[in-house]
């Protein structure tokens, strides 16, 4: 009888211990996810002397050197631009994406070589805080960006205006009007079908389609990019040239050429538009930095150009050469990651990406030429979806809303003014194939 009681007691203690360990594990997992997606839930970062509503310019920028990336600091120091500081706000991503991260937590692992990953279905693959002692921490952050919720399951920049500008004379040399479309085939969490579009015979992860609307000499130029789910496979990309009326496949090296004579490479799109395996990734640290996040509807917008029939107005530009967006910047948690091309013939020696820790967008990138000298800097303004177009409200997508690519060496820039729309009807799957290029171009 005594032995039976002891056995029962041991079983109860064991069960209680197991339950306690499970509860602790669940709590730890929830903390990981919450820390990743809601970093400002309990407090927002502060910097001595920095207050919302103030302007950082040539006169006071030295006080805030620690919270501005070196390239943009130099722009302010030179008197080219200034920063208007906004309050730090939470850009909550869609709860379905957060829930997919919870479901997949702990299931995702890297393979033996860069570009190999297993166990990912949807959501953020590595929501844990990066470890400086982990030699692959930078690679994990890169995967978080690739599998991020940038534009959600599909969206369109419709329309999208690029201006080519001389920084010295402020002359706008050229304006190109585009439509850009994005579609995720896998990892879908909101738009039906979920979690994957089928059939998917090429096993694609994502596709991008671009069409030029104006001016006449490049009208109907189209670009199609297919990114395979297998990161070790090269992208398939096609270009339709309206004046030639034919489709041609892009050679690998062309993604690092100037796209339509602009200051951007195809590889620059969205901050980085390439394979994880094309770069060596190094985590350089976690910082609090001023980043271009804002409420579009609260800005003083461009009322003179590109106003749509629905009343939507794009972000205005000013500063040296008209190369800087008139937006507000927030002090935010940032992961600094260095990406060095594996291919020695690449025109860059490295990019330094400043990745927003909450959204995993890349609002700031600084690029260096083969000699290691500063070459270009990229700013992508991020607008809160609830203070933008009505159709974007509640989408949980950090909206790409303005950009500026500055070629420091050439004293030239390309700026982008957006009308980003999270609307699946604008980007149907049949748009993302070569047949569509031919049919649209004919």
N, C-alpha and C positions, 0 to 999 in steps of 0.2 A: 504493500500500500504506500509506504514511504517513498519507494523508488518511482512509483507512478506519479506521485505529487511532484517529485523532483524533475521528472521528465517533462511534465506539463509546464512547470515553472521555467525550465530551460527553453521550451518551445515558445512560451509567451514572451520571454525576454528576447529571444532571437527574432520573433516576429516584430516585436516592438522596435528593436534595433534596425531591422530592415525597413520598417515603415518610416522610421526617423531618418535613415540615410536617404530613402527615396524622396522624402519631403525636402531634405536639405539640397538634394540634387536638383529638384524642380525649382526650388527657390534660387539656387545659384544660376540655373539656366535662364530664369526669368530676369535676373539682374543683368546678365550678359546682354540679353536682347534689349532690355529697357535702357541700359547705358549706351548702347549703340544707336538706338533710334530716337531717344529722348534725352539728349545730353544736357538740356537746359530745364529739365523738369523741376529741379530743386533750386538752381541758382544759375545766373548768367555770368560769363567772364567779365572781369573788370581790369582796367589799366589806369594807373594813377594819372589824373588830369584829363582823362578821356571821357567825354560826356556826349550823349545823343543831342544832336542839333548843332554841334560845333563844326567848324571847318578847319581842316588841316591843310596848310599851304606852306609856301616857302619860308614864312616867318616862324613857324612853330614845329615843322616836321621833325626836327632833330629830337624833340621830346618823345616822339613816338616811333623811333627807329626800330624798336624791338617787335612792333606789331604790324609792320609793313614789309612786304618782300623787297629785296634789294633793288630790283629793276624799277619797280613802281616808286620806291623811295627816291631814286635818282630823278625820275620824271618830275616829282613834286619839288625836289631840291632845285631843279633847273628852272622852275616856274612854269612848266608846261601844263600843269593841271593841279587840281586840289581834290580833297576828299571831304564830302559832307557825311558826317557820322550819323547813322541811324541806330535806334534801339535794337539790341539782339532779340530776335524772335525765332520761335520754333517753326521749322518747315517739316511738319509731320508727313511722312510718306503714307501711302495708302495702307490701311490696316490689313488688307489681304496679303500684301507683300510682307508686312511684319509677321503675320501669322505663318506664312510659308517659311520664313526664317526660323521661327520657333519649331516648326515641324521638322525642319532639316538640320537643326543644330546638332553638331557632333557627327553627322553622317558624311561630311565632305572632307576629302583628303587630296593632297597633291600627289602627283605621280613622281617618278624618278627624275624626269627632265622637265624643264620649264615648258609650260603649255599643256601638261597632262593634269587632269583633274577627274575625280570620280565621286559619285554619291550626290551630286547636285541635281535637284529637280526644279526648284524655284526659290526666290528669296535671296537674301545676302548670304553667301557661302561661308564667310569667316567673320562673324560679328564680334568675336573676342577682340579685346584691345591688343594692338600689335606689341610684340615683345622685341626689344632692341637686341636681345641675345639670340633671336631666331633669324638665321641667315636667309630665310625665305619669307620674312615678314613683308617685304616690299611686294613680292609676287602675290601674296594673299590679298593685299590691298588692291593690287591691279585687278584681280579676279572680282573683288567686291565692286569695282567700277564697271567692269565688263558686264557683270550680271546685275547691275544696278537698276534703279527704276527711272532712269533718265528717259523721259518721254513716255513712260509707262509701257503698255503692251503695243500701242501704235499711236502715232500722232502726225501732225503736219505743221510745217512752217509755211503759211499759206495766206498772203505772199511773204517774200523774204527779199529785202533790198540790200545789195552790196554796193558800197561806194569806194572807189579807188581814189586816194587823196595824196597830194604832195604836202608833206608836213611843213615845208619851208614857206610855200606860197599859199597854202590852204586851198588850193584849187582842187575841185572835184573833177577828176579826169574822166571818170566813166561811172555810170550807174547800171547795174545789172539787176533785173527782177527775176527771181526764181520762185518755184515751189519745191520744197524739200519734204519728203515723206519717209517715215520710219515704221518698220514692222518687225516685231519679235515673233518668231515661229515657236520658240520654246520658252519655258519659264513664265508663261502667261498666267496672270492672277485675277484679272478683272474682265477683260473683254472676251466674249465667247468666240471661238472655242478655247477652253482651258483644259489642261495646262499647255497644250501644243496644237498647232494647226496641222491637220492631216488631210490628205496625204502629204508627206514631206520627203519625196524620193531622194532629194539631194542631201538630206539630213542637215538642213540649215538651222542656224541659231537666229540670225538677224539679216535684214535686208534694208538697204537705203536706195531710194529713187529720187533723182533730181531732174527737174525740167526747167530750162531757161525760157522765160516769157518775152523778155526784151533785153537789149535792143535788137534791131533787125539782123545785124550781121552774125549774131550768135543765137538767134531765136530758134527754139526747138532743139538746141543741143541738150542731150539727155545723158545721164549717168546712172548706172545700175550697179550696185555692189551686193554680192552674196557672201555672207560670212558663214562658214561651216561650223557645225557644233564642235567638230574636232579642231582644236586650235592649231594643231600641227599641219593642217591642210591650208594651203594658200587661198586667199579670197579669189573669187571669180568676179571680175569687173568688166563692164562693157560701156563704151561711149558711142552715142549716136550723134553724128555731126549733121546738123540740118542742111548745111550747104552742100554736103556730099551725098546726103540721103542714103547713108549706109551705117550699119553697126560694125564696130570693130572692138575686139577684145583688148583691154589695157594690159600692157606689159607690166611686170612687177615693179620696175623702177619708176613708172609714171605716177605712182601714188605719192612720190616725194618731189615731183615737179610742181611748179607754180600752176595752180588750177585756174584756167581761163585768164592767165596773166595777173592774178591777184597775189597777195602776200601769203596766201594759205596753200598748203599742200592738202591733198585728199586725206592724208594721214593725220592732219591737224583737226579734222572735223570733230566737234563735241569735246575737244581737249586732247583726245587721243583716239584715232580711228584705225587701229591695226590689231595685229595678233599679240597675245601675251608673249608668245615664243619669239617675237621679233626683237625683244628688248631684254636687257639685264636690269632687274628691278632692285632698288636699294631703299629701304626705309631709313629716313634721315632724322625722324623725330616727330613728336606731337607738339604743336604750338597753338597759341591763341593769336589770331591775325585778323586784320580788317579784310573783309571779303565782300564782293559786290552782290549783296542780297538786299532785296527791297520789295515794296509794294508798288507795282506798276501804276495803279490808279491814283496813288498819292503823289506821283512825280509831276513836275512841270514838263509836259510832253511836247513833241514836235507838232505844232499846229499848222505849220506851213506846207509840209510835204507829206505825202503818203497817208493821208487821212482816208479811211474807208467809208463806204456808204452807211455802215452801222455805227459810225462815230468813233471807231477805234483809232487811236493815235499812237504812233511809235515813239520810242525813246529818242530824245534830242541829243546832239553831240556838240561839244565845244572844245576849248583848250587848244593846245598847239596843233595847228593844221586841221582842227575839227576832228581830232582822232580819239577823243575821250568821251564816253557816255556820261550824260548828266543824270547820275543816279546816286543813291545813298549806299554806304558801306556799313557792315555790321562786324563787331568783334566776335569771331566764331572759332570753334575748335577745328583744327586743321591737321592733316597728316601730310608731311613733306616727303615726297618720294622722288627718287632720281631714276630716270629711265635712259639707259645707254644702248644705242642700237648694236645688235649682234653683227650686222653686216658692216664691214669696214668701209664700204663704198657709200654708205648713207651720208647725206649732206650735213647731218648734225652729229656732234660728239655726244650730246646728251640733252634731255629735257628735264627740267625740275618742275614737277607737278605739285601744286598746293591743292590737295583734295579735301573737300568739305566733309568732316567726319559724320555729320548727320545724313546728308543726302547722297554722298559719294558722287556728286558732280565734280567737275574740275574747272572751277571758275578762274584760276590763275595758272598759267604755264609760262616758264621762261626757258628759251631755247638758245643753245650755244653752237657755234659753227665748229668745223673740224679742228680748228686751231685752239678751241676752248674759249673764244671771245663771245661776248653777248651778241646775239644776232636778232632774235625776235621775242616779243612778249605778247601773250594772248590773254585777253580778259573776256569772260563770258558772264554777262549779268544774269542773275537768277531772280525771277519774280515769283512771289507767293501765289499759288493758284487761286486762292480765295479772294484775291484783290487784283483780278485780271478779267479776262472775258467771262461772262456768265457760264459758258459751257465748261470752263476749266475748274469752276468752284467745286470743291469736294473731291477732286480727282486724286489728290495726294501726289501730284507730280510737281517737282521743282521746275518751273518753266524757264527754259533758255529764252532770253528776252532782248538781248543786245550783245554785240561783240565788237572787239577792236583788236586786230592783229597789227602790231607795229614792227616794222623792219627798222631797227635802230641804225643799222649800217647804211641803208639806202635813204634814210629820212623820208619814209613813205609808210602809209598805212592802208588797210582795208577795213571798213567798218560795216557792221551788220545791224539792220533794223528789222525786227521780227513781228509777226503775228502768229504766235504759237497756239495751236488748237488741238486739244485732246479730244479727237472725234474720229472713231473708227470708220465712219462712212467716207472720210476723205482719203483713207489709205487702205482700200480693199486688197486682198492678197493677189488678185489677178493683175494688179498694177506692177508687181515686182517680178516680171519675167521679160525675156528678150523679145518675145512676140509683141508685148505691149510697146516696146521701144519702136519697133517697125510700124505697128499700126498707128501709133500717135504721130510718127514722123512722116507718114505717107500723105 
